[in-house]
Amino acid sequence: MLSAVERKIEQFVADLDDKEVTKLYAKLPYGKRLRAKLILKIAGNSLPVVKTAAVVEMIHAASLLHDDVIDDAGTRRSKPSLNALYGNKTAIMLGDILYSKGFFELNNISADVSRIVSNAVTQLSLGELKDVSLSKSFNLDKNIYLEMIYQKTASLIEASAGAAAILAGKPKDVYMTYGRNLGLAFQMIDDLLDITSDAETLGKPALHDFVEGKTTLPYIYLYEVLNEDEKKILASLHAKVLNEDEQKWIVLKMKEHQIIQRSYFEAKELIDEAIDLMETHGEAALSDIAKEMIERDF
C-alpha cells in the first residue's frame, strides 16, 4: 500500500510541471513513512486515503526542509541536506511548494480532513517558532517542553490518525488521542537518540540538540538531580560547542542518575496507553505501528 502513496506523491509533484522541483524532490532522503503507514492501517487503501497519506508525507517533508534551514543542518538521515547542497533559499522554496501543493490537494479530499490537517500545520509552525525561542535560554520547565514537542511533532501525527478515522467512519477523538501519544513518544525517543547514538548512526553530531540550545527532557531531568555545583556546570555547557571531556561528563551523569531509562520509560508509558486504547476498540494491529515509533535507531 505504501507504493501507492509513493506513486501519488510523484504524481502530485509531476502535476507541477517543473523539472527543477522534480529534480530537487528526488534528492530528498526516503523516510520510514510512519504517518502514511498509520493512515493506511486505520483507514485502508481507498483513493481518498492514499491521497491523504501522500499529502501528509509531503507536508512532513516540507517541515523537515524548513527545520534543516532553521537548525543550519548539514545532513539529513546521514546524507547531505538539501540546504547544504543547494542553499537555504532553495530548501525553503521547495518546502513552500510542497506545503502549497499539499493544501491544494486537501481541498479535493474532504472539508473535515482539510481542516484537521491544516490546523496541525499551524500547530507545527507554532512549535517550530517555540523551539527557536526556547533555544535562547536553558529551559527547565517540562510542561513548556511537552507543549513544544506536541505542536512541532505530535500534532501532525495526531491529525494523521484523526483524518484517517474520519475517512474510515471511526471515532475521531479516540484515534487522535492515540496519535497524540505516538507523536509525543516519537519525539521523546528522538531526543534520547541524540544522546545515546553515535554520530554515524544519528546522521549528525551526538549531543547536537544541547549544543544547538535545545533543552530536551533528559537534560531537564538531569538538572533536577544534580547538586548545586553540577547544576552550574550543566548550565554553563548549554548552547556551546562541547569538547570530548564535556560530552563524556554529560553522558556519565546521565548514566549515573539513570536519566535515559527514566525518559525512555516515560515515552514507553505513552505508547502502552496508546496500545491499550486501540485494543479496547478492536485495533490490536495498530500496536505494531506504536512500537515502531519507539523501537528505532534513527
C-alpha positions as CSV (number, residue, x, y, z in Angstrom):
1,M,0.0,0.0,0.0
2,L,2.9,2.4,0.6
3,S,3.9,2.0,-3.0
4,A,0.5,3.6,-3.9
5,V,1.3,6.5,-1.6
6,E,4.7,7.0,-3.3
7,R,3.2,7.0,-6.7
8,K,0.6,9.5,-5.6
9,I,3.3,11.8,-4.3
10,E,5.2,11.5,-7.5
11,Q,2.0,12.3,-9.4
12,F,1.4,15.4,-7.3
13,V,5.0,16.6,-7.9
14,A,4.7,15.8,-11.6
15,D,1.5,17.9,-11.8
16,L,3.5,21.0,-11.0
17,D,5.2,20.5,-14.4
18,D,8.5,21.9,-13.2
19,K,11.7,20.0,-13.9
20,E,13.7,21.7,-11.1
21,V,11.1,20.8,-8.5
22,T,11.1,17.2,-9.7
23,K,14.9,17.0,-9.5
24,L,15.0,18.6,-6.1
25,Y,12.3,16.3,-4.7
26,A,14.2,13.3,-5.9
27,K,17.1,14.4,-3.8
28,L,15.2,14.2,-0.5
29,P,16.1,11.2,1.6
30,Y,13.4,8.5,1.8
31,G,11.9,8.3,5.3
32,K,10.0,5.5,7.0
33,R,6.6,7.0,6.1
34,L,5.3,6.3,9.6
35,R,2.5,8.8,9.2
36,A,1.4,7.2,5.9
37,K,1.6,3.8,7.5
38,L,-0.6,5.0,10.3
39,I,-3.2,6.4,7.9
40,L,-3.3,3.3,5.8
41,K,-3.6,1.0,8.8
42,I,-6.5,2.9,10.2
43,A,-8.4,3.6,7.0
44,G,-7.4,1.1,4.3
45,N,-6.2,2.0,0.8
46,S,-9.1,3.7,-1.0
47,L,-8.1,6.6,-3.2
48,P,-9.1,9.4,-0.7
49,V,-7.0,7.6,2.0
50,V,-3.9,7.2,-0.3
51,K,-4.3,10.9,-1.3
52,T,-4.4,11.9,2.4
53,A,-1.4,9.8,3.2
54,A,0.5,11.4,0.3
55,V,-0.4,14.9,1.4
56,V,0.7,14.3,5.0
57,E,4.0,12.9,3.8
58,M,4.5,16.0,1.6
59,I,3.7,18.3,4.5
60,H,6.1,16.3,6.7
61,A,8.9,16.6,4.1
62,A,8.2,20.4,3.8
63,S,8.5,20.8,7.6
64,L,11.9,18.9,7.6
65,L,13.2,21.2,4.8
66,H,12.4,24.2,6.9
67,D,13.7,22.6,10.1
68,D,17.0,21.9,8.4
69,V,17.3,25.6,7.5
70,I,16.4,26.7,11.0
71,D,18.9,24.3,12.5
72,D,21.5,25.0,9.9
73,A,21.7,21.3,9.5
74,G,24.3,19.9,7.0
75,T,22.9,16.4,6.9
76,R,19.5,14.6,6.9
77,R,19.5,10.8,7.6
78,S,23.3,10.6,7.1
79,K,23.1,12.3,3.7
80,P,23.8,16.0,2.8
81,S,20.7,18.0,3.4
82,L,19.1,19.9,0.6
83,N,20.0,23.3,2.1
84,A,23.7,22.1,2.3
85,L,23.5,21.1,-1.4
86,Y,21.6,23.9,-2.9
87,G,21.3,26.6,-0.3
88,N,18.7,27.8,2.2
89,K,16.6,29.7,-0.3
90,T,16.1,26.7,-2.5
91,A,15.3,24.5,0.5
92,I,12.7,27.0,1.8
93,M,11.1,27.4,-1.5
94,L,10.8,23.7,-2.1
95,G,9.2,23.4,1.3
96,D,6.7,26.1,0.5
97,I,5.9,24.4,-2.8
98,L,5.2,21.1,-1.1
99,Y,3.1,22.8,1.6
100,S,1.1,24.7,-1.0
101,K,0.5,21.7,-3.3
102,G,-0.5,19.6,-0.2
103,F,-3.1,22.2,0.8
104,F,-4.4,22.4,-2.7
105,E,-4.9,18.6,-2.8
106,L,-6.5,18.6,0.6
107,N,-9.4,20.5,-0.9
108,N,-10.1,17.6,-3.2
109,I,-10.4,15.1,-0.3
110,S,-12.9,16.4,2.3
111,A,-13.5,19.6,4.2
112,D,-13.2,17.8,7.5
113,V,-9.9,16.2,6.6
114,S,-8.6,19.5,5.2
115,R,-9.5,21.3,8.5
116,I,-7.8,18.8,10.7
117,V,-4.6,18.6,8.7
118,S,-4.4,22.3,8.1
119,N,-4.8,23.0,11.8
120,A,-2.0,20.6,12.6
121,V,0.3,22.5,10.2
122,T,-0.5,25.7,12.1
123,Q,0.4,24.0,15.3
124,L,3.6,22.6,13.7
125,S,4.7,26.1,12.7
126,L,3.9,27.5,16.2
127,G,6.0,24.6,17.6
128,E,8.9,25.4,15.3
129,L,8.8,29.1,16.5
130,K,8.6,28.0,20.1
131,D,11.6,25.7,19.6
132,V,13.7,28.6,18.2
133,S,12.7,30.8,21.1
134,L,13.4,28.2,23.7
135,S,16.9,27.6,22.4
136,K,17.9,31.1,23.5
137,S,17.8,30.0,27.2
138,F,18.2,26.9,29.4
139,N,14.6,25.8,29.7
140,L,13.8,23.7,32.8
141,D,10.0,23.7,32.5
142,K,8.9,20.2,31.5
143,N,5.4,21.5,30.6
144,I,6.8,24.0,28.2
145,Y,8.9,21.3,26.6
146,L,5.9,19.0,26.3
147,E,3.8,21.7,24.7
148,M,6.5,22.4,22.2
149,I,7.0,18.8,21.1
150,Y,3.2,18.4,20.9
151,Q,3.0,21.3,18.5
152,K,6.2,20.5,16.5
153,T,5.9,16.8,16.1
154,A,2.8,15.2,17.7
155,S,0.2,17.5,16.2
156,L,0.7,16.1,12.6
157,I,0.7,12.5,13.8
158,E,-2.4,13.2,15.8
159,A,-4.0,14.8,12.8
160,S,-3.0,11.8,10.6
161,A,-4.8,9.4,12.9
162,G,-7.8,11.8,13.1
163,A,-8.1,12.3,9.4
164,A,-7.8,8.5,8.8
165,A,-10.6,7.9,11.4
166,I,-12.8,10.4,9.6
167,L,-12.3,8.7,6.2
168,A,-12.9,5.3,7.8
169,G,-16.0,6.4,9.8
170,K,-14.3,5.7,13.1
171,P,-14.4,7.8,16.3
172,K,-12.1,10.7,15.5
173,D,-11.3,11.7,19.1
174,V,-10.2,8.2,20.2
175,Y,-7.8,7.9,17.3
176,M,-6.4,11.5,17.8
177,T,-5.6,10.6,21.4
178,Y,-3.7,7.5,20.1
179,G,-1.9,9.7,17.5
180,R,-1.0,12.3,20.1
181,N,0.6,9.7,22.4
182,L,2.5,8.3,19.5
183,G,3.8,11.7,18.5
184,L,4.9,12.7,21.9
185,A,6.7,9.4,22.4
186,F,8.3,9.6,19.0
187,Q,9.9,13.0,19.8
188,M,11.0,11.9,23.2
189,I,12.8,9.0,21.7
190,D,14.4,11.3,19.0
191,D,15.7,13.4,21.9
192,L,17.1,10.4,23.6
193,L,18.8,9.1,20.5
194,D,20.6,12.5,20.2
195,I,22.4,11.5,23.4
196,T,22.8,7.7,23.1
197,S,23.5,7.2,19.3
198,D,26.9,7.7,17.7
199,A,27.2,10.4,15.0
200,E,27.3,7.9,12.1
201,T,24.0,6.3,13.2
202,L,22.4,9.6,14.0
203,G,23.4,11.4,10.8
204,K,24.5,14.4,12.9
205,P,26.9,15.0,15.8
206,A,26.0,13.4,19.1
207,L,24.6,15.8,21.7
208,H,23.8,18.2,18.8
209,D,20.5,19.3,20.4
210,F,22.1,20.6,23.6
211,V,24.8,22.3,21.5
212,E,22.0,24.0,19.5
213,G,20.5,25.2,22.7
214,K,17.6,22.7,22.9
215,T,16.9,21.6,26.5
216,T,15.2,18.2,26.0
217,L,13.6,16.0,28.6
218,P,16.8,14.2,29.7
219,Y,18.5,17.5,30.4
220,I,15.6,18.7,32.4
221,Y,15.5,15.5,34.5
222,L,19.3,15.6,34.8
223,Y,19.4,19.1,36.1
224,E,16.8,18.2,38.8
225,V,19.0,15.6,40.4
226,L,22.4,17.3,40.2
227,N,24.0,19.0,43.1
228,E,24.4,22.8,43.0
229,D,27.9,22.8,41.6
230,E,27.0,20.3,39.0
231,K,23.9,22.3,38.0
232,K,26.2,25.2,37.3
233,I,28.4,23.1,35.2
234,L,25.5,21.8,33.1
235,A,24.0,25.2,32.7
236,S,27.4,26.5,31.5
237,L,27.6,23.9,28.8
238,H,24.2,24.8,27.3
239,A,24.4,26.1,23.7
240,K,28.1,25.8,23.4
241,V,30.4,23.5,21.3
242,L,31.4,20.7,23.6
243,N,34.8,19.2,23.8
244,E,35.3,15.5,24.3
245,D,35.6,15.8,28.1
246,E,32.4,17.8,28.4
247,Q,30.5,15.4,26.3
248,K,31.7,12.5,28.4
249,W,30.8,14.3,31.6
250,I,27.2,14.8,30.4
251,V,26.9,11.2,29.3
252,L,28.4,9.9,32.6
253,K,26.0,11.9,34.7
254,M,23.1,10.7,32.6
255,K,24.2,7.1,33.3
256,E,24.9,7.7,36.9
257,H,21.4,9.0,37.6
258,Q,19.6,6.6,35.1
259,I,18.2,9.6,33.2
260,I,18.0,7.7,29.9
261,Q,16.0,4.9,31.4
262,R,13.7,7.3,33.2
263,S,13.0,9.3,29.9
264,Y,12.6,6.1,27.9
265,F,10.0,4.6,30.3
266,E,8.0,7.9,30.1
267,A,7.9,7.5,26.3
268,K,7.0,3.8,26.7
269,E,4.2,4.6,29.1
270,L,2.6,6.8,26.4
271,I,2.9,4.0,23.9
272,D,1.4,1.5,26.2
273,E,-1.5,3.8,26.8
274,A,-2.0,4.2,23.1
275,I,-1.9,0.4,22.5
276,D,-4.4,-0.2,25.3
277,L,-6.7,2.4,23.9
278,M,-6.6,0.8,20.5
279,E,-7.1,-2.7,21.8
280,T,-10.2,-1.7,23.6
281,H,-11.6,-0.5,20.2
282,G,-10.6,-3.7,18.4
283,E,-7.5,-2.3,16.8
284,A,-4.8,-4.6,18.1
285,A,-3.0,-4.4,14.7
286,L,-2.1,-0.8,15.4
287,S,0.2,-1.9,18.2
288,D,3.0,-2.6,15.7
289,I,3.0,1.0,14.5
290,A,3.1,2.2,18.0
291,K,6.1,0.1,18.8
292,E,7.8,1.2,15.7
293,M,7.6,4.8,17.0
294,I,10.0,4.0,19.9
295,E,11.9,0.9,18.7
296,R,14.2,2.5,16.2
297,D,17.8,3.5,15.6
298,F,17.2,6.9,14.0
